Each structure stands twice: as C-alpha cells, then as structure tokens.
Amino acid sequence: MKNSLILWMIAILLISGCAQQGGSSSQQGNPDYEATKKMVVDILKTEDGKKAVKELLAKEDMKQQLVIDSDVVKQSVEQIMSEEKGKEFWKKLFEDPSFVQAYVKATQESDKKLIKGLMNDSTYQQQMIQLFQNEEMQKMLQSALKSQQFREHLEKTIQETLNSPLFKARMTEILLKAAEEQQQQQGGGQGQDQQQGGGGGQGGGQGGGQGGGGGGGQSSGGG
C-alpha cells in the first residue's frame, strides 16, 4: 500500500514537472519547478522510493512499455566508458580471468567470421599482396624488425601475454588436462604390470610343478 502511494506521488510529480518543463525554458528557474524536481529526487533516494521503482520496473506490462532508443543507449554507453570511473570499472573487469574467458568465448565466433570474411575477400587479398610486395613496405618491415624498439615491444608483448588472465586461464586448463591424462596413463600402466606379474608367477609355479614331476619319474625308473 505504501509503495503504491509512493508510485502515484512519483507519477504525479513527474507529470507536473514535465508539464512545467514543456513551457518556456525560462520556467526551469521557477521555484515550483525546482521544488518539484528536488522533491522527486529526494523521494527516489529513499529506500521506499528505490523499492517502489524496482517493483514498477519488474512488472511485465511496464517492461513492454519501456522502449529504449538504441541511439540513447549507445550515447550512454559511450559516455560511461569515456569517464574515468567507467574506465577503471572496465579495467578491473577485464583483470578477472573468468570474465575475460567468457567474453572471448562470446565474441570468438564473430571475430572468426570477420577474419575469415576478410581473408576470403579477393579485394582484401589483393590489397594485402600489393602492400607486402611494395619495396618501401618491405624495407620498413625489415628496419622495424631489426630495431631495438621492436625487440623491446616484442618482449613487453610476450610478458603481457604471459601475465594476461586469458593466457593464465588457458594454461591452467591445459596443465590440469595434461595432469589428468598422465594419471590415467600411470594407472593403466600399473594395472598392466600387475597382470603381467601375476601371469609370471603362475608360469613359474607351473614350471616348478612340472620339474618336480619329472624328477619323481626319473627316480622311479631308476629304482
């Protein structure tokens, strides 16, 4: 009941505020507009206000009515990512190996399709061939590969690769799989050794019995 009352108050205040805002832009300095705006903001900051908004957004009919423009979403994401807090958030997020692995898996197919599409494009292939056949380009590549700056960059790239969460997660997965396979092979080898050892013991016992029987027969013949 209380949440419903808050929702109605928010709706009424928003409508009245929008109506005043829909007039001339000079009305934004109006005390009534500022007071209404402050009241709505204060209500939304309270726990009851937050809870009421959550309940409102959780309703199916409200979800269907909320149609967000893609341009607005794009601008909002770009603004968040360009801010320092947004950069820090994404930086920490990509330091998580599980998130990086999930992100790469999610975009892996699209990246493959993009690269395959470019590689199969005759125009792209011709452009790449012409680029690498250019003498100036070849000299530039040779000079770059021999430079100290490139070596330092290569070393840094290798270190970053070794320290990257995705590489660590992949290496951990490979090592665990190799350890499991090695344990399985060792277990199978021990079972074969035991079987061979048991067969050798049986063969030795049978040979001993036959030898003993032959000795007894010779003794009887001598008698």
C-alpha positions in Angstrom: 0.0 0.0 0.0 2.8 2.4 1.0 4.8 1.6 -2.2 1.7 2.1 -4.3 1.2 5.6 -2.8 4.8 6.4 -3.5 4.5 5.4 -7.1 1.4 7.6 -7.5 3.2 10.5 -5.9 6.2 10.0 -8.2 4.0 9.8 -11.3 2.1 12.9 -10.3 5.2 14.9 -9.6 6.9 13.8 -12.8 3.8 14.8 -14.8 3.6 18.1 -13.2 7.3 18.7 -13.6 7.2 17.7 -17.3 4.2 20.0 -17.8 6.1 22.9 -16.4 9.2 22.0 -18.3 7.2 21.8 -21.5 6.6 25.5 -21.4 9.3 28.0 -22.0 12.9 27.2 -20.9 12.8 30.1 -18.6 10.4 28.2 -16.4 13.2 26.0 -15.2 14.2 28.8 -12.9 10.7 28.8 -11.4 10.6 27.9 -7.7 7.7 25.5 -8.2 9.7 23.6 -10.8 12.8 23.5 -8.7 10.8 22.4 -5.6 9.1 19.6 -7.6 12.4 18.5 -9.0 14.0 18.4 -5.6 11.0 16.5 -4.1 11.1 13.8 -6.8 14.9 13.4 -6.4 14.6 13.1 -2.6 11.8 10.5 -2.9 13.9 8.4 -5.3 16.8 8.5 -2.9 14.9 6.9 -0.1 14.7 3.1 0.4 11.0 3.1 -0.1 11.3 5.1 -3.3 14.0 2.7 -4.7 11.9 -0.3 -3.8 8.8 1.2 -5.4 10.7 1.9 -8.6 12.2 -1.7 -8.7 8.7 -3.1 -8.3 7.4 -0.9 -11.0 10.1 -1.9 -13.4 9.6 -5.6 -12.6 6.1 -5.6 -13.9 5.7 -7.2 -17.4 3.4 -4.5 -18.7 5.9 -1.8 -17.7 8.7 -3.8 -19.4 6.7 -3.9 -22.6 6.0 -0.1 -22.4 9.7 0.8 -21.8 11.1 1.1 -25.3 14.6 2.5 -25.2 16.1 4.2 -28.3 19.3 2.5 -29.4 20.9 5.8 -30.0 20.3 6.8 -26.4 21.8 3.5 -25.2 24.8 4.0 -27.5 25.4 7.5 -26.2 25.0 6.4 -22.6 27.5 3.5 -23.0 30.0 5.8 -24.8 29.7 8.4 -22.0 30.2 5.8 -19.3 33.2 4.2 -21.0 34.8 7.6 -21.6 34.6 8.6 -17.9 37.4 7.8 -15.5 35.1 5.7 -13.3 33.9 3.8 -16.3 37.5 3.1 -17.5 38.5 1.9 -14.0 35.5 -0.4 -13.9 36.2 -2.0 -17.2 39.9 -2.3 -16.4 39.1 -4.2 -13.2 36.5 -6.3 -15.0 39.0 -7.4 -17.7 41.5 -8.4 -15.0 39.2 -11.2 -13.9 40.2 -14.4 -15.8 36.7 -15.9 -15.7 35.2 -12.7 -17.2 37.8 -12.4 -19.9 37.4 -16.1 -20.8 33.6 -15.7 -21.0 34.0 -12.5 -23.0 36.4 -14.1 -25.5 34.2 -17.1 -25.9 31.2 -14.9 -26.5 32.9 -12.9 -29.2 35.1 -15.6 -30.6 32.7 -16.7 -33.3 32.0 -13.2 -34.6 35.8 -12.4 -34.7 36.4 -15.6 -36.6 33.7 -14.8 -39.1 35.1 -11.3 -39.5 38.7 -12.5 -40.1 37.5 -15.4 -42.5 35.4 -12.9 -44.4 38.3 -10.6 -44.9 40.7 -13.4 -45.8 38.2 -14.8 -48.4 37.6 -11.3 -49.9 39.5 -11.1 -53.2 39.8 -7.3 -52.9 41.3 -7.6 -49.4 43.7 -10.3 -50.5 44.9 -8.3 -53.5 45.4 -5.2 -51.3 47.4 -7.2 -48.8 49.6 -8.7 -51.5 50.3 -5.4 -53.1 51.1 -3.9 -49.7 53.7 -6.6 -48.8 55.2 -6.5 -52.3 55.9 -2.8 -52.1 59.6 -2.3 -51.7 59.2 0.6 -49.3 57.0 -1.5 -47.2 59.5 -4.4 -47.2 62.3 -2.1 -46.2 60.2 -0.6 -43.5 59.3 -4.0 -42.1 63.0 -5.2 -42.1 64.1 -2.0 -40.4 61.3 -2.3 -37.8 62.1 -5.9 -37.1 65.8 -5.2 -36.5 65.2 -2.1 -34.4 65.8 -2.2 -30.6 62.4 -0.6 -30.1 60.6 -3.5 -31.8 62.6 -6.0 -29.7 61.6 -4.2 -26.5 58.0 -4.1 -27.7 58.1 -7.8 -28.6 59.5 -8.6 -25.1 56.8 -6.5 -23.5 54.1 -8.1 -25.6 55.3 -11.6 -24.5 55.4 -10.5 -20.8 51.9 -9.1 -21.1 50.7 -12.3 -22.8 52.2 -14.4 -20.0 50.6 -12.2 -17.4 47.2 -11.9 -19.1 44.2 -13.5 -17.3 43.1 -15.3 -20.5 46.5 -16.9 -21.1 46.7 -17.9 -17.4 43.2 -19.5 -17.5 44.1 -21.3 -20.8 47.4 -22.6 -19.4 45.8 -23.7 -16.2 43.2 -25.6 -18.2 45.9 -27.3 -20.4 48.0 -28.2 -17.4 45.1 -29.7 -15.5 44.1 -31.7 -18.5 47.6 -33.0 -19.0 47.9 -34.0 -15.4 44.6 -35.9 -15.6 45.8 -37.7 -18.7 49.1 -38.6 -17.1 47.4 -40.0 -14.0 45.2 -42.1 -16.3 48.2 -43.4 -18.2 50.0 -44.2 -15.0 47.0 -46.0 -13.6 46.6 -48.1 -16.8 50.4 -49.0 -16.8 50.3 -50.1 -13.2 47.3 -52.4 -14.0 49.2 -54.0 -16.9 52.3 -54.5 -14.8 50.3 -56.2 -12.1 48.6 -58.5 -14.7 52.0 -59.4 -16.2 53.5 -60.0 -12.7 50.6 -62.3 -11.9 51.0 -64.2 -15.1 54.7 -64.7 -14.5 54.1 -66.1 -11.0 51.6 -68.6 -12.4 54.1 -69.6 -15.1 56.8 -70.1 -12.5 54.6 -72.2 -10.4 53.6 -74.4 -13.3 57.2 -74.8 -14.4 58.2 -75.8 -10.9 55.4 -78.3 -10.6 56.4 -79.9 -14.0 60.0 -80.0 -13.0 59.2 -81.8 -9.7 57.0 -84.3 -11.5 59.8 -85.1 -14.0 62.3 -85.7 -11.2 60.0 -88.1 -9.5 59.5 -90.1 -12.7 63.2 -90.5 -13.1 63.7 -91.7 -9.6 61.0 -94.4 -10.1 62.6 -95.6 -13.3 66.0 -95.9 -11.6 64.5 -98.0 -8.9 
